[in-house]
């Protein structure tokens, strides 16, 4: 199991734990940072929060940042991870597409420059390293469907529908009705663990699940704009 899958599963378990204490409903993405940090660090990753991105030509204001940079020197793996928390019945700032576009084109040189800028005690990346990029989102019940239809670009919508199809026994024959009922309490669906992403859920006291999805970089992200 790779680190993105471990974080997805770990956050789903953490959400279940927190909901049983009555702590989740008013949270935002910042509450996810400590458990993500602990999962990554316990799996041999150095963790840097709010990692700076290079300034673009004619860019105004402060430089943009990535929520997480994770580095595992032994495995030569770097992970750029953006986090989103869709609050129930609330409008979410930005979108998955925007975060995917932000991290899509980050290079070794960009990461090394950020390491130098923050004077971090982290290794420079070379051609021997692999860079993983992902956007993780947490939401409750079926709110993600509305978000997809209203805010997300086509590549992300297509990636989501592909991930969603793997929740069913025969992904190739999933009907529109099954898609529509996937997030209804009591629906019989499987967790998803694929190279293109993850889907997990968290149990709650009301049986209205919290969901965790990780959108990993795929070739179709080249069509984001």
C-alpha positions, -999 to +999 in steps of 0.1 A: +000+000+000+015+033-010+015+064+012-015+081-005-035+050+000-024+048+037-033+084+043-067+079+026-075+049+048-060+065+079-081+097+075-113+076+070-105+058+103-097+091+121-130+106+109-149+076+123-130+080+156-137+118+157-174+114+148-180+089+176-168+117+199-191+143+182-161+163+170-163+163+132-192+183+119-178+218+123-143+210+112-123+223+082-093+210+064-068+222+090-080+195+114-068+169+090-032+181+090-020+165+123-032+130+114-018+133+079+015+144+093+016+115+118+007+089+092+033+101+068+061+106+094+055+071+109+059+057+074+093+072+069+084+105+052+098+139+061+068+162+062+067+199+053+035+219+055+027+249+033+056+242+009+063+273-013+059+272-051+080+293-075+066+327-084+053+330-119+063+358-142+042+390-134+026+372-104+011+395-078+008+390-041+023+362-020+036+330-035+013+300-036+019+270-014+012+233-015-005+219+016+021+190+020+054+180+006+063+145+018+098+131+011+111+095+017+148+095+010+151+057+013+124+050-013+133+081-034+096+092-034+083+127-031+046+135-027+028+168-033-005+167-016-034+192-016-062+188+010-099+199+008-127+195+033-162+200+019-184+211+048-219+198+048-243+223+031-215+248+027-198+262-004-162+250-008-136+276-017-117+267-049-120+232-064-103+200-070-095+211-106-078+243-094-056+224-069-047+197-095-037+225-119-016+241-092+005+210-086+004+195-121+035+211-135+058+213-105+092+200-113+123+187-095+138+222-098+107+238-083+108+215-053+146+219-048+142+257-050+115+256-023+137+234-001+165+260-005+142+289+001+129+276+034+164+263+044+150+229+050+171+199+060+157+178+032+176+161+003+176+176-031+156+157-057+174+141-087+164+120-116+164+089-093+133+102-075+097+097-083+072+125-077+036+117-069+009+144-070-026+142-056-056+162-043-075+147-014-110+157-005-133+149+024-171+153+022-203+140+037-231+121+020-237+129-016-225+165-017-196+156-040-219+150-069-233+185-068-197+199-065-186+179-095-215+191-117-211+228-107-174+235-102-151+208-116-135+207-151-142+177-174-109+158-167-116+157-129-153+148-135-142+119-157-116+108-132-143+108-104-167+088-125-140+062-133-131+059-096-168+057-087-174+029-111-148+007-092-171+009-061-194-016-079-190-053-086-189-048-123-175-014-132-183-017-169-220-022-164-227+005-138-259+024-145-267+060-140-291+050-112-264+032-094-241+062-096-269+084-082-274+062-052-238+054-044-236+078-015-270+070+000-268+054+035-268+017+033-256+015-003-235-017-009-203-004-025-166-012-021-136+009-012-114+019-042-076+016-044-062+023-078-031+041-092-054+069-104-069+074-069-087+062-038-122+062-023-128+054+014-156+061+039-159+068+076-187+054+097-208+080+117-233+078+145-261+087+120-250+062+093-245+092+069-209+085+060-180+108+056-161+101+024-124+104+015-112+105-021-077+110-035-073+122-071-039+112-082-023+128-112-033+112-145-025+120-181-058+138-186-047+165-161-029+179-191-063+192-203-069+213-172-068+250-178 
